[in-house]
C-alpha cells in the first residue's frame, strides 16, 4: 500500500516558467479531435513569443485542425539525475500561418519534420491557457505496491 509520504509533490508553475520550459525542448504531443474522437500526434515545435509553431502536411492533423481548431499540446521532461520532472499543457486554437515574414521564416526553417518532406503548412497554437507542474521524483526503492499471488509465484 502506498503511504502519503511516497506521493511526489507537484508544484504549480507560473506561465512565465511554463514558456521557459517549453523553449528548452522541441517535441510535444498534439491532442485534437479526429472524426469525433480524441487523437494524439507527436510534433516538433518552436516557441514564438507566447505561442507555439509547428509544421504539418496535408492529412489527418491538417484536416482535423480545419474542422475544429481547438487543440492541446503537452510537453514534458524527466531528469532522473536531478530527481525532477515537469509537464506543461498549452490549450488553445490552431491556425494556419498565411503570411510568415522574416522572423517566422527563420522559425519555419528550424523546424525539421521527422518525415522530411511534405510539411507545407505552418500552424500556430494561440493559447487560451498554459498550465504546468513540476514534480519531485520519489526514489524507485521507496515505491511500494502489493504483490498479487501470480506476481509473487513468478518471483519465487
Secondary structure, 3 states (H helix, E strand, C coil): CCCHHHCCCEEECCHHHHHHHHHHCCEEEEEEEECCEEEEEEEEEEECCCEEEEEECCCHHHHHHHHCCEEEEEEEEEECCCCEEEEEEEEEEEEECCCCHHHHHHHHHHCCCCCCCCCCEEEEEEEEEEEEEEEECCCHHHCCCCCCHHHHHHHC
